[in-house]
Every structure is written in structure tokens, then in C-alpha cells.
Amino acid sequence: MVMAFDWQVLWNQVLALALNLQIWFIRQVLRRPAPPLFTTSAERAKLQADSEDRCVCIEILGPGGVDQLRASLDSWAVCGYNLMRDFGSQRLTSPPKPLRPDLAVVRNKAFSINYADVCIRWGLYESALRFVGWPIVPGFDLAGEVELAGEDSGLVAGDRVFGCSFFGSYATRVVVPRTQLLEMPEGLGFEAAAALPCVFATALHAVHLAGAWPNELLASGRDALVHSAAGGVGDMLCQILRICGLRVIGVVGQPSKVKSCKADVVIDKSSDDWVLRLLELPDLQLTGSQAKAQVKAAQQHAPNGYRAVFDANGVATLKMSYELLGKNGRLVVYGFHSNLPKCDGGLGMLSPWNWLRMAVDLARTPHFDPMDLTLDTKAVLGFNLSFFADETETCGKYFAQMSEWLDAGKITVPPVQTFSLSAARDAHNVLTSGRSVGKLVVERLYGLSNPQGNHGEDVKELYYYLDATPTHSYMKMMYKYPQAEYPYDELRRVNFDRKKDPQLLEYELLDTGILDDNKYFDVVVEYAQADLDDTLVQVTAWNRGATEAELALLPQAWFRNTWSWKESPSKPKPTMTYVPEKQRIELTRSRHA
Ligand SMILES: NC(=O)c1ccc[n+]([C@@H]2O[C@H](COP(=O)([O-])OP(=O)(O)OC[C@H]3O[C@@H](n4cnc5c(N)ncnc54)[C@H](OP(=O)(O)O)[C@@H]3O)[C@@H](O)[C@H]2O)c1
């Protein structure tokens, strides 16, 4: 069989390489500074003046580092690629009239960051290049409130929904087909909801390909190996595989990820070079007693081989993953992140050296021979969710399953780390550092929505991030809390009134005069991790005013109410106790309460 060579793919990659190198040259060699995510105040004021009812979207201008992420206010709404045929572009400049009956317009409150978004930014994501091009508003997951509902959508304005947009969710107003949305269950917040759809659909499709859902297909073995098991998709794979009755062996890259990994057995590959050495399979020519012991330990979990291995690593582990499969085992490949560099901080650009290494890794990435697959009786399967937008029936089934398991409490939302809209670049950097656990979600803070404000949405709270270690073992922030009643109504009313005159700027908390004469508290919150299970929180409030003022500090903690579940009635409720001799409040929770 002669395989047709896809010149389009090659051309896209050559173009991505050229554009990446161009921006790398501009920033690194010519040392031109990167512009901020939001435009300068003058441009912003102009944009704000005519931004009534516009949406704020974060777009990627072209291939490159995080400097290619820019905020834009020039659209009314954004859509995924499967609606671009109808609207002619990803960005709509005005409300569609009439709105197609099967669509909904969602005021997006939170969206998540997926590794795919970073690949899009580097120009390496084929579906983004093919279906959208540059500039692109990336993003898969969204959670928010329905603003306009098509007449066949079964939704009404104000309904809380979450779902998948197949690009476009980095925007505060998104047009989405009803089939890609779900109504939010009671008690689920926007940030948690935005963490779910993409990782769930990816994980469930992978498990489906492995033959473990919806029906049991494979007879032999019940062990599954999941790489990067504490990441977004990895977390969900562990949960789904366990629901499907498999025993999950999860591999994580750092000791700090072990605790949060939901696998039955967790292997920390950073503790040794066992993965690298396993690449020398099938000979297993290992040197060093520790390495041998690690390999043995890994193989002990599945002496007859794994029934399924889920691998998004690429070159680093693919060969090993194949070798570890038992008879009839299935290797499900859904990403190649070890072929790509880890970028921690900075602009996160691909340098010429990175490209060279990527080319070498691409050449080293194993190819699987159909003859070998037949003789070994193993299967290798791959997929990419971003090509699924037209498979509405499949997506519908996956979302229905997500809803059912969520309602039944069978799956939980992966750990979520939240970022503000203006920290979207930081969120990208955290994901490419390789240190992240669970999902990264960008959330809108409390403020005015587009129709309420005179220049689009705007956060009206005053807070500052003051310090943090790279591991977040220590963090410090400050919040300015007025001593008089918070002027919510005034902020809303004055900003709304200013819509009449486009020359007027936004009305901020400082403009209300509520902080005059320093009549406010500086509330400083610090987090310090004493141990993996022990987080210390210190809240210090400074009265900056001249007179005494009262401040009530209410310690709060959120837990999922698992203690009321029938299956585990013995699990005690978490407790919060004031310990006078230590002058502190202690919070105790039972394991996994
Ligand atoms: N095919 C699809 O449809 C589809 C859909 C969604 C996601 N994906 C793929 O699934 C993988 C996981 O995506 P995610 O969004 O859930 O990310 P994630 O797992 O939350 O984060 C990435 C993790 O990958 C590991 N890693 C290994 N090499 C890395 C590198 N060079 N740079 C950064 N991380 C590296 C790190 O974990 P450890 O060190 O613990 O291994 C890191 O925490 C990605 O490869 C993504 O492209 C595929």
C-alpha cells in the first residue's frame, strides 16, 4: 500500500517553523520587548469607548511564545470552527439575526487551559491551522450563563451551562451548538465545570478505544497504565478506568504529584531513570541496582503485561508502552508532549535549538509495523478530539456519560488552579513547565458584565499578588477592603450611565471615594505548605484608617460533601476548631472527605 503524502501538513509545519523563528529572532536577537496582553491605556480607552456589548477575547496572533497571546475587544462574540461556515469567520461583529434555532450564546464565566492551546500557539496543531488559521481564538472548555437561546435549544437566558466549543472559548461571549452544551448540575461552580468537558471527552474516548467502555471487550488482564496520570487528562483517565473496573497504575513526573494522583498504584518516574532505561526494551540491559529494582516493581504490577496503556508522552515512552502491553493489549496514543520542550516562565518560545531537538525526536518516534502488530497480537490506536466537532452524536454520548457519573458522584473534578483573565500568559507557562497538577482554569473575577459597564466587562475589586515561590509552596496576596459598605450599586449605576458618552472612562472603586482617608483594611493572605498534607494559612489585616474599625474574619473551607454518602457513612465531617493556646484555627478532615 502506498501512503499518500500530505503536502498540506508539511507546508503548515514549514510555515509554523518560519513564523516561530521570525518572532524568536525579533524578541531574542533584536531584543524587542513583548507587548502586554492588554493594549496600552490609550488604545484601551479607545477600544473601551466603542466596546459596548463587545466581548473580551484572548487571541493568538501567530506562532510563537506567550507574547503572541493578546486581548482583543473587537468582536461581539466568538465561535468554534464548526460554525465558521455559517458566520464566515471565528469572530462575529454583531449578534446573529435570527439566531439559528440549535445554537446558544453563552456569557462565558470560566474557560480552561489545555495543552492543545500551547501547541496551537506554537503553530503545531494541525486542526487549528487547517480549520481556522491566524489569528485564532483558542480554547475548548467553557462554563457560563446563556445569554441568547435558539428556539430549538431547550434553553432560556440565564441557564447555567458548560461544554466544549472546539476553539473559541478564550472569550467572554461564545456561540455554541446546543449539542455541545450541558446544563450545569446543582452545586457545581463555573471554574469546576470549565475543568471537565475536554479532559473527560478525551479520556472517555481513549478508554473506549482501549475497549473498556461502554462494554467490556477484552478478556485478559485488568491492569491499565496511565502516563502523566496527575495531569488533566491523566486524572480523568484514572477515574474512568477505575469505574470500568480496571486497576490503574499511574506514572507521574514528580514526587509532589503522587498524592493527588487518583491511580491505584502511583509510580514516580523522577525518582529514578527507569523510564529511560526501559526504552532499551526488549533487552532490558539495565545497569544500576536501583534502576533494575524500579523496572521490576513496575512490571510486578502487571506480570502478564498491561491490558491498556495510555500514552501522550511520545518519543520518551512509546516504545516502552508498546512492550509493556500483554496479549490483546491496546496502546492508546493521544499526544506527544515529551517531543516538545518544557518552558518554565519567560516567553515560552521555541528556539532554533528546540526545533532541532524536535526534528530529532520526531525521527526517533517509533513507527509500528502492521506485521509486528499482527504477530504480537497488540493494537496501537490514536485520535485527536479537535477533529470531533462534527461527530455530534459521539460527543453527545460522552457528555451524557459525564453528566450521569457527575450526578452519581462517581467522578470528581480534577484539582483546579485558577487564573484571572489578565494572567492567561502565566497559565500557559505553568502548563508547559510540566509541574502542573489537574486543570488550569481562567476565571472572570467579580465585576461588571459587558452590558453593565461603559466599556465592556471590568473587575471592580482591588487586589494584588505580592509573592510566590515557583512551586507555590508559599504565596502572598493583598486585598483592599473598604470599611464602608461596598459600593456595588454605585459602580453598576455610574458605569451604566456613562455608556451615553463614549468619551467617559470607566468608573472604578477608587473613584467612588470609598478608600479616601485610608478608610480601608489591607488584608494580606499568606499560604505556606508545611508538608504535603499540611497547609498553613495566615490572614493579617491592617487598618489603614485613622480611627478604629471593626473587621470580621470568617475562616472558610470548602469540601465536597462525601460524608453523607451512603457507601461511606463512617467518614466524619471535616471540623474547624479554635485552639486558644496556639492562637489559631485548625482544620481537620478525614481522608478524602
Ligand atoms: N488527542 C486529543 O484529543 C487530546 C485531547 C486533550 C489532550 N491531549 C493531550 O494530552 C496530554 C495531556 O494534556 P493536558 O491538557 O491534560 O495536560 P496535562 O497533563 O495537565 O499537563 C501536561 C503534563 O505532561 C507531562 N509532560 C511531559 N513532558 C512535558 C513537556 N515537555 N511539557 C509539558 N508537560 C510535559 C507533565 O506531567 P508528568 O511529568 O507527570 O508526566 C505535565 O504535567 C497532552 O499531550 C495533550 O496534547 C490530547
The ligand as an ORCA input file, in Angstrom:
! r2SCAN-3c Opt
* xyz 0 1
  N      -5.720     13.698     21.357
  C      -6.556     14.505     21.955
  O      -7.687     14.666     21.536
  C      -6.120     15.223     23.181
  C      -7.047     15.989     23.933
  C      -6.602     16.618     25.101
  C      -5.272     16.478     25.474
  N      -4.414     15.761     24.683
  C      -3.009     15.579     25.054
  O      -2.987     15.010     26.331
  C      -1.836     15.434     27.016
  C      -2.267     15.954     28.365
  O      -2.962     17.188     28.154
  P      -3.440     18.065     29.388
  O      -4.037     19.292     28.815
  O      -4.280     17.223     30.270
  O      -2.065     18.452     30.072
  P      -1.533     17.988     31.485
  O      -1.465     16.504     31.506
  O      -2.334     18.632     32.554
  O      -0.077     18.620     31.555
  C       0.996     18.135     30.859
  C       1.776     17.052     31.654
  O       2.540     16.342     30.718
  C       3.788     15.959     31.281
  N       4.859     16.393     30.376
  C       5.774     15.582     29.839
  N       6.563     16.240     29.012
  C       6.159     17.520     29.018
  C       6.605     18.690     28.362
  N       7.628     18.682     27.512
  N       5.959     19.848     28.611
  C       4.922     19.891     29.455
  N       4.449     18.797     30.081
  C       5.062     17.623     29.877
  C       3.830     16.559     32.669
  O       3.388     15.530     33.556
  P       4.370     14.357     34.105
  O       5.718     14.989     34.281
  O       3.710     13.944     35.378
  O       4.377     13.292     33.064
  C       2.756     17.638     32.624
  O       2.195     17.918     33.865
  C      -1.150     16.462     26.108
  O      -0.116     15.828     25.396
  C      -2.243     16.880     25.158
  O      -1.762     17.310     23.929
  C      -4.827     15.134     23.578
*
